[in-house]
Amino acid sequence: MSVLKESGIPIGRMLFVPKDGKLTKDDLVIEANGQYQLMEKPDCFVIKNTECCRSILVKIMTKDA
């Protein structure tokens, strides 16, 4: 697996991960220590912290082919 990004996301904030090639959200593996929402846009993936009271740590990786 290749790590795309590893970051903390504050309460109610979003993390933007640029798309590389033909990646889709099905190609991603996400490890997080809280609740999040994953959205796919034409140019990036958006991970939103949906926890009500705390920041979360997120690690975004790609699946091996």
PyMOL commands that set and color helices and strands:
alter all, ss='L'
color gray80, all
select helices_A, chain A and resi 25-27
alter helices_A, ss='H'
color red, helices_A
select strands_A, chain A and resi 2-9+14-18+28-32+36-40+44-49+56-62
alter strands_A, ss='S'
color yellow, strands_A
deselect
rebuild
show_as cartoon
